[in-house]
Amino acid sequence: MSIRTARPLALLGALGISVALVGCSAAASGSGEPALGSAENPVQLGVVGAAEPYWEAYEQAVEAEGIQLDIVDFGDYNQPNPATSEGELDINQFQHIIYLANYNVQSGDDLQPIGSTATYPIGLYSSQYDSAEAIPDGAEVIVPNDDTNQARGLLVLQSAGLIALEDGGSPYSTVDDVIEAESRVTVSAVDAAITATSLPDVAAAIINNDFLTDAGIDPADAIAVDDPADPAAQPYINVFATAAENVDDEVLNRLVEIYQTNEEVQAGALESSGGTGLFVQTPKDELQASLAAVQEALQAQ
């Protein structure tokens, strides 16, 4: 399998570092370059966690169609976007739209999504009630207190009919945006690490997938989760991303199609997620519109 470990970049680091779009990908380079996906110019795909077996199945599926692919493994999430901006990668796949929006706004870049992979739902769990409807009025429900998961958890509660949020909610909502007079439950924000252990003391809790296994909780026991069809959940769709000038590149778009339609790849990715992934095929124009909306909201803060 053609996996290599990424070499350090001079500009890697926190998202707050400004990274200029100083390079161009092979897909957008001059006519003297070998064709992207050829043996002389393999597609450089950046991921985090290339050791997962489904990446080998993916590479085999891509190369079966005559596209040469190098999967570049990065050690953390801060690295693939700058590498894509620098032209060291043609495309990456590791992030959801909110993460990409934060990167673009803070770096001044313009990476764009060209295809969806999956959402990894955050769920509402209870040791007392078997449905959101069964939770009594006035009961306490807890959500994680970190910015991204707090807002996401609140949107799940709103979708489940437990609360109402100011202006319909957003990826930046906090417990202060809960409209008490229109909500059935009270909401408190606590450290994400104690949401699972707090279940006996509250009616229900939004629990990150990271904490389910250690708490012995089956993801299938969630009484409410994100609805991928809900526009409010779109910013949490994971995507393939590339430089803006490459969004219509045929080879890169074919990579997306192979990921979305290959049964072995999909099965492997699902297993890797512990069965929690929900695969979606959202058109790229919708993904790009969602990215633009999130970036606009970030810039307005």
PyMOL commands that set and color helices and strands:
alter all, ss='L'
color gray80, all
select helices_A, chain A and resi 26-28+54-63+80-85+97-107+147-159+166-168+175-177+180-182+192-194+199-201+209-211+219-221+231-236+244-246+250-261+263-272+284-300
alter helices_A, ss='H'
color red, helices_A
select strands_A, chain A and resi 3-5+43-48+69-74+91-96+111-116+118-119+123-125+140-144+186-190+204-207+224-225+238-243+278-279
alter strands_A, ss='S'
color yellow, strands_A
deselect
rebuild
show_as cartoon
